[in-house]
Amino acid sequence: MFNTRLTELLNIKHPIICGGMFRLGRAELAGAVSNAGGLGIITAATFPDEESFRNELHLLKKLTDKPFGVNINLFPTARKFQAQDYIAMCIEEGVQVIETSGRSPEEYMAQLKGANMKVIHKVPGAQYAATCERIGCDAVSVVGNETGGHPGMSDVGTMVMIRKAVENVNIPIVAGGGIVDGSGLMAALSMGAEGIIMGTRFVATQECPAHSAVKGWMIEASEDDTVIVQKSIKSPTRVAKNGMAMKVLELEKNGAGLDELMPLITGTRNPSVYSEGNLDDAIWSCGQAVGLVEDIPTCQQLLDRIMDEASASLARVNYLYSK
C-alpha cells in the first residue's frame, strides 16, 4: 500500500482518482471506484437540473460509504443550472471533495473552503499549478498532452509536465495523461506526484455506462487511434479517431469557424455513442493510453491489479539498485 499526501488528504486507500467524465461519470462507476479504494467522481454537467443531480448524489451515497467527489466544470453554459448551483447543492448534501475544471475556481474558493471541502483543480499545464496553490486549492491534477479530453494548447507530455509542476508547487500533484496501470503509478510517484488520475482506463471497466461497442473498440485500438480536434478554435480535445473526428479535422483544415463546427462537436451528440454504440456519430474523449487497454475488468479488479503492478515495479527497481 502506498500512503501519500493524497491518500491522507482524501482519506482513501489507494492514490488513484477516476477523473470527471461527461455522461460517463455517474453513480455506479464512482461508487465502484470508491469501494475499490480510490476516489470516484460523478460529473455534475451530466445532470442538467437540480432533481437529476440530487437523485444521482443520493444514489451514490447508497452505493458507497467511502469518500467520493463531484466534478464541476466552471465554464459558463446556456443551462439554467450553473456551476454555483451545483456547488450550493454539493454543500447542502455534504459532499467532501470537489474537482473543478475548465477555468480557475478562485471566485468560489471562499465558499468551498468555508464548507470544509477539499478542492482539486485540474489543469493542462505546469504553469497553472502555482495559481492553484496561491488561491488555496488542496491539490492540483496536472495532465499532459496524452490525456483524453482537454489537454490544453501545449504539446508537452506528462513526463515533463509533472516534473515541472512538482518543482513549482508544494501542494500535492496528481498526475494524469497516458497512465493506465501500476507502472504508470510508480512512474508518477517517482517523479514526485502524490497519485494518479485516470479517465480512459476507467471507461473500459464493467461499471462504466459506456456501450459495449465503445469498450470493444478500446480493446482493439492502438496508441495511434486518437486525434486532437478543435485546436483551431483554441479548445483542443483529444478524442477517438473516428469518422466524426476526421470530418471535424477536415473542416478545421479548410478554415471552418465555431458556427460551422458546433453541430459536430456538441456534447448533445454523445448519447448516440455511449448509449447506442454508434461509434462514428460524435466525437468522444479518449486518451493515447487506450493503446494499453486490453480488457474490461471490474473497478475492484483494476485497482487491485494496479497496486500489485506498482509493487512489482518497485521491487524491480529496488533489485536493480541493489545489484
C-alpha positions in Angstrom: 0.0 0.0 0.0 1.2 3.5 -0.9 0.5 6.2 1.7 0.9 9.6 0.2 -0.3 13.1 0.9 -3.2 12.5 -1.5 -4.4 9.4 0.3 -4.2 11.3 3.6 -6.0 14.3 2.2 -8.9 12.4 0.7 -8.9 9.5 3.3 -8.7 6.9 0.6 -6.8 3.6 0.5 -5.1 4.0 -2.9 -3.7 7.2 -4.6 -5.9 6.7 -7.6 -8.7 9.1 -8.8 -11.3 8.5 -11.5 -11.5 11.9 -13.2 -14.7 13.6 -14.2 -16.1 12.3 -17.5 -19.1 13.9 -19.2 -22.0 11.5 -19.4 -20.0 8.6 -18.0 -19.2 9.9 -14.5 -22.3 8.5 -12.9 -23.0 7.0 -9.5 -22.4 3.3 -10.4 -18.9 4.0 -11.7 -18.0 6.4 -9.0 -19.3 4.1 -6.3 -17.3 1.2 -7.6 -14.1 3.2 -7.7 -14.6 4.5 -4.2 -15.4 1.0 -2.9 -12.3 -0.3 -4.5 -10.1 2.1 -2.5 -9.8 5.0 -4.9 -11.7 8.3 -5.3 -14.8 8.0 -7.5 -16.2 11.2 -9.1 -19.5 12.0 -10.6 -19.7 14.7 -13.2 -22.2 17.4 -12.5 -22.6 18.5 -16.1 -24.1 15.1 -16.9 -27.2 16.2 -14.9 -28.9 19.3 -16.4 -31.2 20.1 -13.5 -31.5 20.1 -9.7 -33.6 17.0 -9.4 -31.5 14.7 -11.6 -28.3 15.8 -9.9 -29.7 15.4 -6.4 -31.0 12.0 -7.3 -27.6 10.9 -8.5 -25.9 12.1 -5.3 -28.4 10.2 -3.2 -27.8 7.0 -5.3 -24.1 7.4 -4.9 -24.5 7.6 -1.2 -26.4 4.4 -1.2 -23.7 2.7 -3.3 -20.7 3.6 -1.1 -19.9 4.8 2.4 -16.4 5.7 1.2 -15.2 9.2 0.1 -16.2 10.4 -3.3 -16.1 13.6 -5.2 -18.0 15.7 -7.7 -16.5 17.3 -10.9 -17.8 20.8 -11.6 -16.8 22.4 -14.9 -16.7 26.1 -14.3 -17.2 27.3 -17.9 -20.4 29.3 -18.2 -23.2 27.4 -20.1 -26.6 28.2 -21.6 -28.2 26.0 -19.0 -30.4 27.4 -16.2 -28.5 25.3 -13.7 -25.0 26.8 -13.4 -21.7 26.0 -11.5 -22.8 28.0 -8.5 -26.0 25.9 -8.3 -24.1 22.6 -8.4 -21.7 24.0 -5.7 -24.6 25.0 -3.4 -26.2 21.6 -3.7 -22.9 19.8 -3.0 -22.6 21.9 0.2 -26.2 21.1 1.1 -25.6 17.4 0.5 -22.3 17.2 2.4 -20.0 16.4 -0.5 -16.5 16.4 0.8 -14.4 16.6 -2.4 -14.8 18.9 -5.4 -12.8 18.5 -8.6 -13.0 21.7 -10.6 -12.0 22.1 -14.2 -12.5 24.5 -17.2 -11.3 27.7 -15.5 -9.9 28.9 -12.2 -12.1 28.2 -9.2 -10.8 31.4 -7.4 -14.2 33.1 -7.2 -15.7 30.0 -5.5 -12.8 29.2 -3.1 -14.1 31.1 0.0 -17.5 29.3 -0.4 -15.9 25.8 -0.9 -13.3 26.1 1.9 -16.0 27.6 4.2 -17.8 24.3 3.8 -14.6 22.4 4.6 -14.4 20.9 1.2 -11.2 19.5 -0.3 -10.7 21.2 -3.7 -8.7 19.6 -6.5 -8.4 21.7 -9.7 -7.4 20.1 -13.0 -5.0 22.0 -15.2 -3.5 21.2 -18.6 -0.1 22.8 -17.9 2.5 23.0 -15.2 2.4 26.8 -15.2 -1.2 26.8 -13.9 -0.3 24.7 -10.8 1.2 27.7 -9.0 -2.1 29.6 -9.3 -3.9 26.7 -7.8 -1.6 26.7 -4.8 -1.9 30.5 -4.5 -5.7 30.5 -4.4 -5.9 27.7 -1.8 -6.6 24.5 -3.7 -5.7 21.4 -1.6 -4.2 19.6 -4.6 -3.9 20.0 -8.4 -4.3 17.5 -11.2 -1.8 18.1 -14.0 -2.5 16.4 -17.3 -0.1 16.1 -20.2 -0.8 16.1 -23.9 -1.6 12.3 -23.9 -4.7 12.9 -21.9 -8.2 12.2 -23.3 -10.5 15.2 -23.2 -8.9 18.7 -22.9 -5.0 18.7 -22.9 -4.8 22.5 -23.4 -2.9 24.2 -26.2 0.5 22.8 -25.2 2.0 19.8 -26.8 4.1 18.9 -23.7 3.7 15.3 -22.5 3.0 14.1 -18.9 6.6 13.1 -18.1 7.9 16.7 -18.5 4.7 18.4 -17.3 4.7 16.6 -13.9 8.3 17.3 -13.2 7.8 21.0 -13.9 4.8 21.1 -11.7 6.5 19.3 -8.8 9.3 21.8 -9.0 7.0 24.8 -8.8 4.4 24.0 -6.0 4.2 22.4 -2.6 0.6 21.1 -2.7 0.1 17.5 -3.8 0.3 16.9 -7.5 -1.9 14.3 -9.2 -0.5 13.1 -12.5 -2.7 12.4 -15.5 -2.3 11.5 -19.2 -1.1 8.2 -20.5 -1.5 6.3 -17.2 -3.5 3.1 -17.0 -1.5 0.7 -14.8 0.8 0.1 -11.9 3.9 1.0 -13.9 2.3 4.4 -14.6 1.5 4.9 -11.0 5.1 4.1 -9.9 6.4 6.5 -12.6 4.2 9.3 -11.3 5.2 8.7 -7.7 8.9 8.5 -8.7 8.6 12.0 -10.4 7.2 13.5 -7.2 3.5 13.2 -7.8 1.3 12.0 -4.9 -1.1 10.0 -7.0 -2.7 9.5 -10.4 -5.9 10.4 -12.2 -7.3 8.2 -15.0 -10.2 8.6 -17.3 -9.7 6.4 -20.4 -8.8 3.3 -18.3 -12.0 3.6 -16.3 -14.2 3.8 -19.4 -13.1 0.2 -20.2 -14.5 -1.2 -16.9 -17.6 -3.2 -16.2 -19.2 -0.5 -14.2 -18.8 2.3 -16.7 -22.1 3.1 -18.5 -20.4 3.3 -21.9 -21.9 1.0 -24.6 -20.1 -2.3 -25.1 -19.2 -1.3 -28.6 -17.1 1.6 -27.2 -15.3 -0.8 -24.8 -14.8 -3.3 -27.6 -13.2 -0.6 -29.8 -10.9 0.4 -27.0 -9.5 -3.1 -26.6 -8.7 -3.3 -30.3 -7.4 0.3 -30.6 -3.7 1.3 -30.6 -2.0 4.3 -29.2 -2.3 6.0 -32.6 -6.1 5.8 -32.7 -6.7 9.2 -31.1 -6.5 12.7 -32.6 -6.8 16.3 -31.3 -9.6 18.3 -32.7 -10.8 21.9 -32.1 -7.3 23.3 -31.8 -8.1 25.9 -34.5 -10.8 27.4 -32.1 -8.4 27.2 -29.1 -10.3 24.4 -27.4 -8.2 21.3 -28.2 -9.8 18.0 -27.3 -8.2 14.5 -27.7 -10.8 12.1 -29.0 -11.1 8.7 -30.6 -10.1 8.7 -34.2 -13.4 8.0 -35.8 -15.5 9.3 -38.8 -16.7 12.4 -37.0 -13.3 13.3 -35.7 -11.8 13.1 -39.2 -14.7 15.2 -40.6 -14.0 17.9 -37.9 -10.3 17.9 -38.7 -11.0 18.3 -42.4 -13.3 21.3 -41.7 -10.7 22.9 -39.5 -8.1 22.4 -42.2 -10.4 24.3 -44.5 -10.8 27.2 -42.1 -14.2 26.4 -40.6 -15.2 28.6 -37.6 -17.1 27.8 -34.4 -20.5 28.2 -36.0 -19.8 25.6 -38.6 -18.1 23.2 -36.2 -20.6 23.4 -33.4 -23.2 21.0 -34.8 -20.5 18.3 -35.0 -18.7 18.9 -31.7 -21.6 19.5 -29.4 -21.9 17.1 -26.4 -25.6 16.5 -27.3 -24.4 14.0 -29.8 -22.6 11.8 -27.3 -25.6 9.6 -26.3 -25.6 8.1 -29.8 -22.1 6.8 -29.0 -22.3 6.0 -25.3 -25.9 4.7 -25.2 -26.4 3.2 -28.7 -22.8 2.3 -29.7 -22.8 4.3 -32.9 -19.1 4.9 -32.8 -18.8 7.4 -35.7 -21.8 9.7 -34.8 -19.9 12.0 -32.4 -16.5 13.0 -31.1 -15.8 11.3 -27.8 -12.9 11.7 -25.4 -10.1 9.1 -25.5 -6.5 9.3 -24.4 -3.4 7.8 -26.1 -3.3 5.2 -23.2 -6.1 3.4 -25.0 -3.3 1.5 -26.7 -2.5 -0.1 -23.3 -6.1 -1.2 -22.6 -6.5 -4.9 -23.1 -9.5 -6.0 -21.0 -12.7 -4.9 -19.3 -12.2 -5.6 -15.5 -14.4 -4.5 -12.6 -13.1 -1.4 -10.8 -12.1 -3.6 -7.9 -10.1 -5.9 -10.2 -8.5 -2.9 -11.9 -7.3 -1.2 -8.7 -6.1 -4.4 -7.1 -4.1 -5.1 -10.3 -2.7 -1.6 -10.4 -1.4 -1.8 -6.9 0.1 -5.3 -7.5 1.8 -4.0 -10.6 3.1 -0.9 -8.7 4.6 -3.2 -6.0 6.2 -5.3 -8.6 7.7 -2.3 -10.4 9.0 -1.0 -7.1 10.6 -4.4 -6.3 12.2 -4.5 -9.8 13.8 -1.1 -9.3 15.0 -1.9 -5.8 16.6 -5.1 -7.2 18.3 -3.2 -9.9 19.5 -0.6 -7.4 21.0 -3.2 -5.1 22.9 -5.1 -7.8 
